[in-house]
C-alpha cells in the first residue's frame, strides 16, 4: 500500500474514533516515531486532542528534552501521568531499585506500577485513547484491531498496518523531528535501565528476557 493510502486510512480511522468518543479521547504518547506521525496527522487534520505521556520516573533525559522541544515548536500541551508514590516506595523498599533485572515477575510488577496503573486510572475517567502500535512489532500486536472495545473504553490503533519502512518514509518526507536516541542506535525507547540500542525493533527492550517484549499497557486487562 502506498504511503498516501496509508495516511488516508489513518485519517479515516481517527475521524471514526473521534466520532465514537465525541471528542473525549487522548493520544498516549512516548514521543516515538509512530506517536509523532499520529500527532502530525491529527494536527494536519485540525484534530487537536489531549497529548498524554507517562513519566515512570526512569525515562531518559533526552526524551524529556524532546518532549520540551515538541511542546514549544508544535504548540501542544502535554499532560503527565505519574505512578502512585506509595506503591513505588513500597516496591523499591522491598525489592530494590533495580528489581526488574531479577526475574520477569519483578519486571512486570515494576511496569504495572509505573506504567499500566497510571494509564488505568486515567481510563477510568476518559473514554478513548490512541496508540502508535503496529502489527509487525510483536506477536501480541499482530492480532490487534484498529478499534478495540472494553466496557466504556475504546482503544484506537491507527498505524497497525504501517511497516517500519512506511514510518521512516513518512518521517523523512515530512521532516518530522525525532528523539536523538534513534540516531544512537535505539529502535524502541522506553525506560533508561530497560532499553539499549538494538538491531530489531523490540530487541533492545528488556534485552535480558526472551519471549514477547511488552510492558503491559497493551494487554486487555488495562481497560478492565
C-alpha positions as a Markdown table, in Angstrom:
| # | Residue | x | y | z |
|---|---|---|---|---|
| 1 | Unk | 0.0 | 0.0 | 0.0 |
| 2 | Unk | 1.3 | 3.5 | -0.9 |
| 3 | Unk | 2.1 | 5.9 | 1.9 |
| 4 | Unk | -0.7 | 8.2 | 0.6 |
| 5 | Unk | -3.2 | 5.4 | 1.0 |
| 6 | Unk | -1.9 | 4.6 | 4.5 |
| 7 | Unk | -2.2 | 8.2 | 5.5 |
| 8 | Unk | -5.8 | 8.4 | 4.2 |
| 9 | Unk | -6.8 | 5.2 | 6.0 |
| 10 | Unk | -5.2 | 6.6 | 9.2 |
| 11 | Unk | -7.2 | 9.9 | 8.8 |
| 12 | Unk | -10.4 | 7.9 | 8.4 |
| 13 | Unk | -9.7 | 5.8 | 11.4 |
| 14 | Unk | -9.0 | 8.9 | 13.5 |
| 15 | Unk | -12.2 | 10.6 | 12.4 |
| 16 | Unk | -14.2 | 7.5 | 13.2 |
| 17 | Unk | -12.6 | 7.3 | 16.6 |
| 18 | Unk | -13.3 | 11.0 | 17.3 |
| 19 | Unk | -16.9 | 10.5 | 16.4 |
| 20 | Unk | -17.3 | 7.4 | 18.5 |
| 21 | Unk | -15.8 | 9.1 | 21.5 |
| 22 | Unk | -17.5 | 12.5 | 20.9 |
| 23 | Unk | -14.0 | 14.1 | 21.2 |
| 24 | Unk | -13.3 | 12.5 | 24.6 |
| 25 | Unk | -10.0 | 10.9 | 23.6 |
| 26 | Unk | -6.3 | 11.4 | 24.0 |
| 27 | Unk | -3.2 | 10.2 | 22.3 |
| 28 | Unk | -1.0 | 8.2 | 24.7 |
| 29 | Unk | 2.5 | 9.3 | 23.6 |
| 30 | Unk | 6.0 | 8.2 | 24.4 |
| 31 | Unk | 7.1 | 10.5 | 21.6 |
| 32 | Unk | 8.2 | 7.6 | 19.4 |
| 33 | Unk | 8.4 | 8.0 | 15.7 |
| 34 | Unk | 4.9 | 6.4 | 15.5 |
| 35 | Unk | 3.4 | 8.7 | 18.0 |
| 36 | Unk | 4.9 | 11.7 | 16.3 |
| 37 | Unk | 3.3 | 10.6 | 13.0 |
| 38 | Unk | -0.1 | 10.3 | 14.6 |
| 39 | Unk | 0.3 | 13.7 | 16.2 |
| 40 | Unk | 1.4 | 15.2 | 12.9 |
| 41 | Unk | -1.6 | 13.7 | 11.1 |
| 42 | Unk | -4.0 | 14.8 | 13.7 |
| 43 | Unk | -2.7 | 18.4 | 13.8 |
| 44 | Unk | -2.8 | 18.4 | 10.0 |
| 45 | Unk | -6.5 | 17.5 | 10.2 |
| 46 | Unk | -7.2 | 20.2 | 12.7 |
| 47 | Unk | -7.9 | 17.5 | 15.3 |
| 48 | Unk | -6.2 | 19.0 | 18.4 |
| 49 | Unk | -6.8 | 16.5 | 21.2 |
| 50 | Unk | -5.0 | 15.9 | 24.5 |
| 51 | Unk | -1.5 | 14.5 | 24.4 |
| 52 | Unk | -0.8 | 12.3 | 27.5 |
| 53 | Unk | 2.5 | 10.7 | 28.5 |
| 54 | Unk | 3.6 | 8.5 | 31.4 |
| 55 | Unk | 6.5 | 9.7 | 33.5 |
| 56 | Unk | 7.7 | 6.4 | 35.1 |
| 57 | Unk | 10.5 | 8.2 | 36.9 |
| 58 | Unk | 13.1 | 6.2 | 35.0 |
| 59 | Unk | 12.9 | 7.6 | 31.4 |
| 60 | Unk | 15.8 | 9.2 | 29.5 |
| 61 | Unk | 16.7 | 12.9 | 29.9 |
| 62 | Unk | 16.9 | 13.0 | 26.1 |
| 63 | Unk | 13.2 | 12.0 | 26.0 |
| 64 | Unk | 12.3 | 14.9 | 28.4 |
| 65 | Unk | 14.3 | 17.3 | 26.2 |
| 66 | Unk | 12.5 | 16.0 | 23.1 |
| 67 | Unk | 9.1 | 16.5 | 24.8 |
| 68 | Unk | 10.0 | 20.0 | 25.7 |
| 69 | Unk | 11.0 | 20.7 | 22.1 |
| 70 | Unk | 7.7 | 19.4 | 20.7 |
| 71 | Unk | 5.7 | 21.3 | 23.3 |
| 72 | Unk | 7.3 | 24.5 | 22.2 |
| 73 | Unk | 7.7 | 24.0 | 18.4 |
| 74 | Unk | 4.4 | 22.3 | 17.8 |
| 75 | Unk | 2.4 | 24.3 | 20.4 |
| 76 | Unk | 0.9 | 21.3 | 22.1 |
| 77 | Unk | 0.3 | 20.9 | 25.8 |
| 78 | Unk | 1.3 | 17.7 | 27.4 |
| 79 | Unk | -0.4 | 16.0 | 30.4 |
| 80 | Unk | 2.0 | 13.9 | 32.5 |
| 81 | Unk | 0.8 | 10.8 | 34.3 |
| 82 | Unk | 2.7 | 9.6 | 37.4 |
| 83 | Unk | 2.7 | 6.3 | 39.3 |
| 84 | Unk | 1.4 | 6.2 | 42.8 |
| 85 | Unk | 4.2 | 7.3 | 45.1 |
| 86 | Unk | 3.3 | 4.9 | 47.9 |
| 87 | Unk | 3.3 | 1.9 | 45.6 |
| 88 | Unk | 6.7 | 2.9 | 44.1 |
| 89 | Unk | 8.2 | 3.4 | 47.6 |
| 90 | Unk | 6.9 | 0.0 | 48.8 |
| 91 | Unk | 8.2 | -1.7 | 45.7 |
| 92 | Unk | 11.6 | -0.2 | 45.8 |
| 93 | Unk | 11.9 | -0.5 | 49.6 |
| 94 | Unk | 11.1 | -4.2 | 49.5 |
| 95 | Unk | 12.7 | -5.3 | 46.2 |
| 96 | Unk | 15.4 | -2.7 | 45.4 |
| 97 | Unk | 15.6 | 0.0 | 42.7 |
| 98 | Unk | 16.7 | -2.5 | 40.0 |
| 99 | Unk | 14.3 | -5.3 | 40.8 |
| 100 | Unk | 13.4 | -5.7 | 37.1 |
| 101 | Unk | 16.7 | -7.5 | 36.4 |
| 102 | Unk | 15.9 | -10.2 | 39.0 |
| 103 | Unk | 13.2 | -12.0 | 37.1 |
| 104 | Unk | 10.3 | -11.4 | 34.7 |
| 105 | Unk | 7.7 | -11.3 | 37.5 |
| 106 | Unk | 9.6 | -8.4 | 39.2 |
| 107 | Unk | 10.0 | -6.6 | 35.9 |
| 108 | Unk | 6.3 | -6.9 | 35.1 |
| 109 | Unk | 5.4 | -5.7 | 38.6 |
| 110 | Unk | 7.6 | -2.6 | 38.0 |
| 111 | Unk | 6.0 | -1.9 | 34.6 |
| 112 | Unk | 2.5 | -2.4 | 36.1 |
| 113 | Unk | 3.1 | 0.1 | 38.9 |
| 114 | Unk | 5.0 | 2.7 | 36.9 |
| 115 | Unk | 3.1 | 2.5 | 33.6 |
| 116 | Unk | -0.1 | 0.3 | 33.4 |
| 117 | Unk | -1.7 | 1.5 | 36.7 |
| 118 | Unk | -1.4 | 5.3 | 35.8 |
| 119 | Unk | -2.9 | 4.5 | 32.4 |
| 120 | Unk | -5.7 | 2.5 | 34.0 |
| 121 | Unk | -6.5 | 5.4 | 36.3 |
| 122 | Unk | -7.0 | 7.9 | 33.5 |
| 123 | Unk | -9.0 | 5.4 | 31.5 |
| 124 | Unk | -11.5 | 5.3 | 34.4 |
| 125 | Unk | -12.1 | 9.0 | 33.7 |
| 126 | Unk | -11.8 | 9.2 | 29.9 |
| 127 | Unk | -13.4 | 7.2 | 27.1 |
| 128 | Unk | -10.9 | 6.8 | 24.2 |
| 129 | Unk | -7.2 | 6.6 | 23.7 |
| 130 | Unk | -4.9 | 6.4 | 20.7 |
| 131 | Unk | -1.7 | 4.4 | 20.4 |
| 132 | Unk | 1.1 | 4.0 | 17.9 |
| 133 | Unk | 1.4 | 0.2 | 17.9 |
| 134 | Unk | 2.0 | -1.7 | 14.7 |
| 135 | Unk | 1.3 | -5.4 | 13.8 |
| 136 | Unk | 4.9 | -6.2 | 12.9 |
| 137 | Unk | 6.3 | -5.1 | 16.3 |
| 138 | Unk | 5.3 | -8.1 | 18.4 |
| 139 | Unk | 3.2 | -11.3 | 18.2 |
| 140 | Unk | 0.7 | -9.7 | 20.7 |
| 141 | Unk | 0.2 | -6.7 | 18.4 |
| 142 | Unk | -0.1 | -8.8 | 15.3 |
| 143 | Unk | -3.8 | -9.7 | 16.0 |
| 144 | Unk | -4.8 | -6.3 | 17.3 |
| 145 | Unk | -7.7 | -4.3 | 15.7 |
| 146 | Unk | -7.9 | -0.7 | 14.7 |
| 147 | Unk | -10.7 | -0.2 | 17.3 |
| 148 | Unk | -10.8 | -2.3 | 20.5 |
| 149 | Unk | -13.6 | -2.0 | 22.9 |
| 150 | Unk | -13.7 | -2.9 | 26.6 |
| 151 | Unk | -16.5 | -1.6 | 28.8 |
| 152 | Unk | -16.8 | 2.2 | 28.3 |
| 153 | Unk | -13.3 | 2.5 | 26.8 |
| 154 | Unk | -12.2 | 2.5 | 23.2 |
| 155 | Unk | -8.6 | 2.0 | 22.1 |
| 156 | Unk | -7.6 | 3.1 | 18.6 |
| 157 | Unk | -4.5 | 1.8 | 16.8 |
| 158 | Unk | -4.4 | 3.8 | 13.6 |
| 159 | Unk | -0.9 | 2.7 | 12.5 |
| 160 | Unk | -1.5 | -1.0 | 12.8 |
| 161 | Unk | -0.9 | -1.7 | 9.1 |
| 162 | Unk | 2.2 | 0.6 | 8.7 |
| 163 | Unk | 5.5 | -1.1 | 8.2 |
| 164 | Unk | 8.8 | 0.2 | 9.6 |
| 165 | Unk | 9.7 | 1.4 | 6.1 |
| 166 | Unk | 6.4 | 3.4 | 5.9 |
| 167 | Unk | 7.2 | 5.0 | 9.3 |
| 168 | Unk | 10.7 | 6.0 | 8.0 |
| 169 | Unk | 9.3 | 7.3 | 4.7 |
| 170 | Unk | 6.7 | 9.5 | 6.3 |
| 171 | Unk | 9.1 | 10.8 | 8.9 |
| 172 | Unk | 11.7 | 11.8 | 6.3 |
| 173 | Unk | 9.3 | 13.2 | 3.7 |
| 174 | Unk | 7.5 | 15.4 | 6.3 |
| 175 | Unk | 10.6 | 16.4 | 8.3 |
| 176 | Unk | 9.2 | 15.0 | 11.5 |
| 177 | Unk | 11.6 | 15.7 | 14.4 |
| 178 | Unk | 12.6 | 12.6 | 16.4 |
| 179 | Unk | 14.2 | 11.7 | 19.7 |
| 180 | Unk | 18.0 | 11.9 | 19.3 |
| 181 | Unk | 18.3 | 8.4 | 20.8 |
| 182 | Unk | 17.2 | 7.0 | 17.5 |
| 183 | Unk | 20.4 | 8.3 | 15.9 |
| 184 | Unk | 22.3 | 6.5 | 18.6 |
| 185 | Unk | 21.0 | 3.1 | 17.5 |
| 186 | Unk | 17.9 | 2.8 | 19.6 |
| 187 | Unk | 14.9 | 1.3 | 17.7 |
| 188 | Unk | 12.4 | 1.5 | 20.6 |
| 189 | Unk | 12.8 | 3.9 | 23.5 |
| 190 | Unk | 11.5 | 3.2 | 27.0 |
| 191 | Unk | 12.9 | 3.5 | 30.5 |
| 192 | Unk | 16.6 | 4.0 | 30.7 |
| 193 | Unk | 17.5 | 0.8 | 32.7 |
| 194 | Unk | 15.5 | -1.3 | 30.4 |
| 195 | Unk | 16.4 | -0.1 | 26.9 |
| 196 | Unk | 19.6 | -0.4 | 24.9 |
| 197 | Unk | 20.5 | 0.1 | 21.2 |
| 198 | Unk | 19.5 | -2.8 | 19.0 |
| 199 | Unk | 19.0 | -4.2 | 15.5 |
| 200 | Unk | 15.4 | -5.4 | 15.9 |
| 201 | Unk | 12.6 | -3.1 | 16.8 |
| 202 | Unk | 11.9 | -4.6 | 20.2 |
| 203 | Unk | 15.2 | -6.4 | 20.9 |
| 204 | Unk | 16.5 | -3.5 | 22.9 |
| 205 | Unk | 13.6 | -3.6 | 25.4 |
| 206 | Unk | 14.2 | -5.8 | 28.4 |
| 207 | Unk | 17.1 | -7.4 | 26.4 |
| 208 | Unk | 17.8 | -9.9 | 29.2 |
| 209 | Unk | 14.4 | -11.5 | 28.6 |
| 210 | Unk | 13.2 | -14.0 | 26.0 |
| 211 | Unk | 9.7 | -14.0 | 24.5 |
| 212 | Unk | 7.2 | -11.2 | 23.8 |
| 213 | Unk | 8.6 | -7.8 | 24.8 |
| 214 | Unk | 5.6 | -5.9 | 26.3 |
| 215 | Unk | 5.3 | -3.6 | 29.3 |
| 216 | Unk | 1.6 | -4.4 | 29.9 |
| 217 | Unk | -0.2 | -1.3 | 28.8 |
| 218 | Unk | -1.4 | -3.0 | 25.6 |
| 219 | Unk | -2.8 | -6.0 | 27.4 |
| 220 | Unk | -6.6 | -6.3 | 27.7 |
| 221 | Unk | -6.7 | -6.1 | 31.5 |
| 222 | Unk | -5.7 | -2.4 | 31.4 |
| 223 | Unk | -9.1 | -1.4 | 30.1 |
| 224 | Unk | -11.0 | -3.6 | 32.6 |
